Amino acid sequence: MRIIAKVVGILLFTLTLISCAPQKPQGDKVTIWHWMNDRDSAFNELAEKYKNITGVTIDFKLFSPPDIYSQKVIAAARAGSLPDIFGILGEKKTLASFIKAGYILDLTPYMKENGNSWKNSLYSQALDVNSFEKGNNYTVDEGIYGVPIDITVMEFLYNKTLFERAGLNPKNPPLDFNDFIAGAKKIKETLGVDGFTCGWGEGWLLNALAVEWAINLMSEKKFIETIEGKVPYTDQQWVEVFSYFAKMREADILSANITTMINKESEDSFSKEEAAFSFNGSWSINVYKQLGPNLQYGFFPLPKISNAYPVKIWGGAGSSFMINARSKNKKKALDFLKWLTDSEQQKFLAQETNNLPSAKKCESNLSEPLTSLTADLENLTHPNIWPCNEDSRVIEVMIKGLQQIVMGIKTPEKVASEIQSVKERIIRK
């Protein structure tokens, strides 16, 4: 779900120059590039199984960390040597640039074969992240261009052990913001641990939370209208959204260094029971399994700030694979991805990596807390499925402003005014 922003500009320029580069032969085996350290051994085990079944060699190649992987993909595109299967990291415009340069196969006709059997076997919320509708703002032909292999969901987490010690019911996490604040304050006052921790030194976590509260308060329609420039950020409902970050500070429930804390530090703190609540993604299940194997915790949806509109949860396809449109092994690549997203393989990946499967009919094989997350799959939202995205310069000002609200440096009104000022300057250009 993290954006590799520093390579996007280079990528768009590079693809303009290389869209006609010749594609080098890839050989008979299917080669797959990926960046997922936690799934490498599971991928290789599946590759061995697939070879025993079909005789086809699947060669998974790991390149990590993600920014190194992205640079590798750029260099391969320049040289015309992309593998048969690879993934794209970054914003949806990055995926669009690869498609328009002719590097990614349109999977729509294959998804729709046999009465849409492949398409219908996968969660639409995961497919939507790699899909483009007719008349989209990216000028990409309508279609499905990626195969999701798992789903990411971002929710609040709570420590069940701390709940019980503080006299709270571990089976009843908060439903709304006031309950959340009350629970966090009671645990801090009773046990002397932080009420809430999160990696707010990484701005994307702040942005995701602000978006969820904004949609809950003003509706997804009005939120999109803000991006379109029809509603200003100085609108009273936006000021109210920002005020909830001030309320968290005023309640004195936040970790002391929360605005400089990276997510790994936050995960470490939560795993050590140094905080009662956190806001994180489904990938953290695997993290906590390593950091705190005996940790008793659970996920719950956004503590709502309004009953006017439904709660939307940040999520969608966690990781996806695309097929090289110029590969001579397209048929073998298609066959393998169909097999990889079949329920049996999806169950295996879920058990081995603790990620939500992108395929349906796997719920009965999931362990807690994965099972609890499946209840909210119908309520997902993500920038890659919106009709338009906010300019990164506006998001940057919003993130900085939210950090300053949390530090007590600026008011919600001041931050709203600064965001709108940048927005108007961009619109005028």
C-alpha positions in Angstrom: 0.0 0.0 0.0 3.2 2.4 0.5 4.0 4.7 -2.5 7.5 4.6 -3.9 7.2 8.3 -4.7 10.8 9.1 -5.5 11.0 6.9 -8.5 7.7 7.9 -10.1 8.9 11.0 -11.9 11.9 9.2 -13.4 9.6 6.3 -14.4 7.2 8.5 -16.3 10.0 10.2 -18.2 11.8 7.0 -18.9 8.7 5.2 -20.3 8.2 8.0 -22.8 11.6 7.3 -24.2 11.5 3.5 -24.2 8.0 2.6 -25.3 9.4 1.3 -28.6 12.3 -0.6 -27.1 12.7 -4.2 -28.4 11.8 -7.0 -26.0 14.5 -9.6 -25.4 13.6 -13.3 -25.4 12.9 -14.7 -22.0 13.4 -18.4 -22.6 11.0 -21.2 -21.9 10.7 -20.8 -18.1 8.4 -18.2 -16.6 10.4 -15.6 -14.7 8.7 -13.5 -12.0 10.2 -10.5 -10.2 8.9 -9.5 -6.8 9.9 -7.5 -3.7 8.2 -9.5 -1.0 10.7 -10.8 1.5 8.1 -12.4 3.7 6.7 -14.4 0.8 9.8 -15.6 -0.9 10.0 -19.0 0.7 6.3 -19.6 0.2 6.6 -18.6 -3.5 9.5 -21.0 -4.1 7.5 -23.8 -2.4 4.6 -23.1 -4.7 6.9 -23.0 -7.7 8.3 -26.4 -6.9 4.8 -27.8 -6.6 3.7 -26.2 -9.9 6.7 -27.8 -11.7 5.8 -31.2 -10.3 2.3 -30.8 -11.6 2.9 -29.2 -15.0 6.6 -29.5 -15.8 6.8 -25.7 -16.2 9.7 -24.0 -14.3 8.6 -20.9 -12.3 11.6 -18.8 -11.4 10.8 -16.3 -8.6 13.5 -13.6 -8.3 13.5 -11.3 -5.2 14.7 -7.7 -5.3 14.5 -5.8 -2.1 13.9 -3.2 -0.6 11.0 -1.9 -2.7 12.8 1.2 -4.1 15.6 -1.0 -5.4 13.0 -3.3 -7.0 11.3 -0.3 -8.7 14.7 0.9 -10.1 15.3 -2.6 -11.4 11.9 -2.5 -13.2 12.7 0.9 -14.8 16.1 -0.4 -16.0 14.6 -3.5 -17.4 12.0 -1.5 -19.3 14.7 0.7 -20.7 16.7 -2.4 -21.9 13.6 -4.2 -23.1 14.3 -7.1 -20.7 11.3 -7.1 -18.4 10.5 -10.6 -17.0 7.3 -12.5 -17.9 5.6 -11.5 -14.7 6.3 -8.5 -12.5 4.6 -6.0 -10.2 4.3 -2.2 -10.2 4.8 -0.2 -7.1 3.5 3.4 -6.9 0.5 5.4 -7.7 -2.1 4.4 -10.3 -0.6 6.9 -12.8 2.6 4.8 -12.6 0.6 1.7 -13.7 -1.1 3.7 -16.4 2.2 4.8 -17.8 3.4 1.2 -18.1 0.2 0.2 -19.8 0.3 3.0 -22.3 3.9 2.2 -23.1 2.7 -1.3 -24.1 4.4 -3.3 -21.3 1.4 -4.7 -19.5 -1.1 -7.2 -20.9 -4.8 -6.5 -20.8 -6.2 -9.4 -18.8 -9.9 -8.6 -19.4 -10.6 -11.3 -22.0 -8.9 -14.0 -19.9 -10.8 -12.9 -16.8 -14.1 -13.2 -18.7 -13.5 -16.6 -20.2 -15.9 -19.4 -19.2 -18.5 -17.0 -17.9 -16.2 -14.7 -16.0 -14.9 -17.6 -13.9 -11.5 -16.2 -13.1 -12.9 -12.7 -12.5 -15.7 -13.9 -10.3 -13.3 -16.1 -8.2 -11.5 -12.9 -7.0 -12.7 -10.1 -4.7 -13.8 -7.2 -6.8 -12.3 -4.8 -4.3 -8.9 -6.3 -5.1 -9.4 -6.3 -8.8 -10.6 -2.7 -8.8 -7.2 -1.4 -7.8 -5.7 -2.7 -11.1 -8.7 -1.9 -13.3 -9.5 1.2 -15.4 -13.1 2.2 -16.2 -14.2 3.6 -19.5 -13.3 7.3 -19.9 -10.9 7.3 -17.0 -8.7 10.3 -16.3 -5.6 8.3 -17.1 -6.7 7.8 -20.8 -6.0 4.1 -20.4 -8.2 1.6 -22.3 -10.9 0.1 -20.2 -9.8 -3.2 -18.7 -8.2 -5.3 -15.9 -4.4 -5.1 -16.0 -3.2 -6.9 -12.8 -3.8 -10.1 -10.8 -4.1 -9.4 -7.0 -2.6 -12.1 -4.8 -3.7 -10.7 -1.5 -5.7 -7.9 0.1 -4.7 -5.2 2.5 -7.0 -3.7 5.1 -6.2 -0.8 7.5 -8.0 -0.8 10.8 -7.6 0.1 14.4 -6.0 -2.4 16.7 -6.5 -2.9 20.5 -4.7 -4.9 23.1 -7.1 -7.3 24.7 -4.9 -8.0 27.7 -4.6 -4.4 28.6 -8.4 -4.0 28.2 -9.0 -6.8 30.7 -6.4 -5.4 33.2 -8.1 -2.0 33.0 -11.5 -3.4 33.6 -12.8 -3.1 30.1 -14.5 -5.9 28.1 -11.9 -7.3 25.7 -14.8 -8.5 23.5 -16.1 -5.0 22.9 -13.8 -2.6 21.1 -14.9 1.0 20.7 -17.6 1.8 18.1 -17.2 5.6 18.0 -14.6 8.2 18.7 -15.9 9.1 22.2 -15.7 5.4 23.3 -12.2 5.2 21.8 -11.0 8.2 23.7 -12.6 7.0 27.0 -11.0 3.6 26.7 -7.6 5.0 25.8 -7.7 7.4 28.8 -8.8 4.7 31.2 -6.1 2.4 30.2 -3.4 5.1 30.5 -4.7 6.3 33.9 -5.1 2.7 35.2 -2.0 1.0 33.8 0.3 3.9 32.9 0.8 3.0 29.3 0.1 5.1 26.2 -3.4 5.1 24.9 -2.5 5.2 21.3 0.6 4.7 19.1 1.1 5.0 15.4 3.8 5.7 12.9 2.8 9.3 12.2 6.3 10.1 11.2 5.2 8.4 8.0 2.6 10.7 6.6 0.6 8.1 4.7 -0.8 6.8 7.9 -2.0 10.3 8.9 -3.5 10.8 5.4 -5.3 7.5 5.4 -6.9 8.1 8.8 -7.9 11.7 7.8 -9.5 10.4 4.6 -11.5 7.7 6.5 -12.9 10.2 9.0 -13.6 12.7 6.2 -15.7 10.1 4.2 -17.5 9.1 7.4 -18.4 12.8 8.2 -19.1 14.3 4.8 -19.7 11.3 2.4 -17.4 9.9 -0.2 -19.1 12.1 -2.8 -18.2 15.3 -1.0 -14.7 14.0 -0.3 -14.2 13.4 -4.1 -15.7 16.9 -4.8 -12.9 18.3 -2.6 -10.3 16.7 -4.7 -12.0 18.0 -7.8 -11.8 21.5 -6.4 -15.6 21.9 -5.9 -15.4 21.9 -2.1 -12.7 23.9 -0.3 -10.6 22.5 2.5 -11.8 25.4 4.6 -15.3 23.9 4.6 -16.4 23.5 8.2 -16.6 19.7 7.9 -12.9 19.5 6.9 -12.0 21.7 9.9 -14.0 19.3 12.0 -12.1 16.3 10.6 -8.8 18.0 11.5 -10.1 18.8 15.0 -10.2 15.2 15.9 -6.5 15.0 15.7 -6.4 17.9 18.2 -8.9 16.1 20.4 -6.6 13.1 20.6 -3.7 15.4 21.7 -5.9 17.2 24.2 -7.0 13.8 25.7 -3.3 13.1 26.4 -3.5 9.6 25.0 -0.8 9.8 22.3 2.8 8.4 22.4 5.2 11.2 23.2 7.1 11.0 19.9 4.2 10.0 17.7 4.9 12.6 15.0 8.4 11.4 14.4 7.8 7.7 15.0 8.1 5.4 11.9 5.7 2.5 11.6 8.2 -0.1 12.6 8.8 1.7 15.9 5.1 1.9 16.4 4.7 -1.8 15.7 7.5 -2.6 18.2 5.9 -0.4 20.9 2.4 -2.0 20.4 3.9 -5.6 20.4 5.6 -4.8 23.8 2.2 -3.7 25.3 3.4 -0.1 25.6 0.2 1.2 24.0 -3.5 0.1 24.1 -4.5 1.2 20.6 -2.9 1.6 17.2 -3.8 2.2 13.5 -2.2 -0.2 11.1 -2.7 -2.6 8.2 -3.4 -6.3 7.9 0.3 -6.9 7.1 1.0 -6.2 10.8 -0.4 -9.6 11.7 2.8 -11.2 10.4 4.9 -8.5 12.1 3.3 -9.1 15.5 3.6 -12.9 15.0 7.4 -12.3 15.0 7.7 -9.4 17.5 5.1 -10.7 20.0 3.9 -14.2 19.4 1.9 -14.2 22.6 0.3 -10.8 22.0 -3.5 -10.8 22.4 -5.0 -8.2 20.1 -7.8 -7.6 17.7 -8.8 -5.3 14.8 -11.8 -3.1 14.7 -13.1 -0.6 12.2 -12.6 3.2 12.3 -14.1 4.7 15.5 -16.8 6.7 13.7 -17.3 10.4 14.2 -20.7 10.6 12.5 -23.8 8.4 11.9 -24.6 10.3 8.8 -22.5 8.2 6.4 -21.0 4.7 6.4 -17.5 4.0 7.6 -15.1 3.3 4.7 -11.9 1.5 5.3 -8.6 2.1 3.5 -7.7 -1.1 1.6 -7.7 -3.1 -1.6 -5.2 -5.2 -3.4 -2.1 -5.5 -1.3 0.3 -7.0 -3.9 -0.4 -7.7 -7.6 1.3 -9.3 -10.6 1.2 -8.0 -14.1 2.0 -10.0 -17.3 4.6 -8.6 -19.7 2.6 -7.9 -22.9 5.8 -8.5 -25.0 6.7 -11.8 -23.3 6.8 -15.0 -25.5 5.5 -16.9 -22.5 2.2 -15.1 -22.0 0.2 -18.3 -22.1 2.4 -20.0 -19.5 2.3 -16.8 -17.4 -1.5 -16.7 -17.6 -1.8 -20.4 -16.6 0.4 -19.9 -13.6 -1.4 -16.8 -12.3 -4.7 -18.6 -12.6 -3.3 -21.5 -10.6 -1.7 -19.1 -8.1 -5.0 -17.4 -7.4 -7.0 -20.7 -7.1 -8.4 -21.2 -3.6 -6.0 -24.0 -2.7 -2.9 -21.8 -3.3 -4.5 -18.8 -1.8 -5.2 -20.7 1.4 -1.6 -21.8 1.5 -0.3 -18.2 1.1 -2.7 -17.0 3.8 -1.5 -19.6 6.2 2.2 -19.1 5.4 2.3 -15.3 5.2 -0.7 -14.2 7.3 -2.1 -12.0 4.5 -5.7 -11.9 3.4 -6.3 -13.9 0.2 -7.6 -12.2 -2.9 -9.6 -15.2 -3.8 -13.1 -16.0 -2.4 -14.1 -19.1 -0.6 -11.0 -19.2 1.7 -12.6 -17.8 4.8 -13.1 -21.1 6.6 -9.4 -21.7 6.5 -8.3 -18.3 8.0 -7.1 -17.9 11.5 -7.8 -15.0 13.8 -7.3 -12.1 13.5 -7.5 -12.5 9.7 -11.0 -13.8 9.9 -12.3 -10.6 11.6 -11.0 -8.5 8.7 -13.0 -10.3 6.1 -16.2 -8.8 7.5 -15.2 -5.3 6.2 -14.1 -6.2 2.7 -17.3 -4.7 1.3 -16.4 -1.3 2.8 -13.0 -0.7 1.3 -11.8 2.5 -0.4 -8.5 3.4 -1.9 -6.9 6.2 -4.1 -6.5 3.7 -6.9 -10.3 3.2 -7.2 -11.3 6.9 -7.0 -12.1 8.7 -10.2 -9.3 11.2 -9.4 -6.5 11.7 -6.9 -5.4 14.7 -4.9 -2.2 16.4 -6.0 0.8 15.2 -4.0 1.7 18.8 -3.0 -1.7 19.2 -1.3 -1.3 15.9 0.5 2.1 16.9 1.7 0.8 20.1 3.2 -2.1 18.2 4.8 0.3 15.7 6.4 2.6 18.4 7.7 -0.4 20.3 9.0 -1.8 17.3 10.8 1.6 16.7 12.5 1.6 20.3 13.6 -1.9 20.0 15.0 -0.8 16.9 17.0 2.2 18.8 18.3 -0.1 21.7 19.3 1.7 24.1 17.0 -1.2 25.0 14.7 -5.0 25.0 14.9 -7.3 23.0 12.6 -8.5 26.2 11.1 -5.0 27.4 10.3 -4.1 24.1 8.7 -7.3 24.0 6.6 -6.5 27.5 5.3 -2.9 26.5 4.4 -4.1 23.4 2.5 -6.7 25.4 0.6 -4.1 28.0 -0.3 -1.9 25.4 -1.9 -4.9 23.8 -3.6 -6.0 27.1 -5.2 -2.4 27.8 -6.4 -2.3 24.5 -8.1 -5.7 24.9 -9.7 -4.7 28.3 -11.1 -1.6 26.9 -12.9 
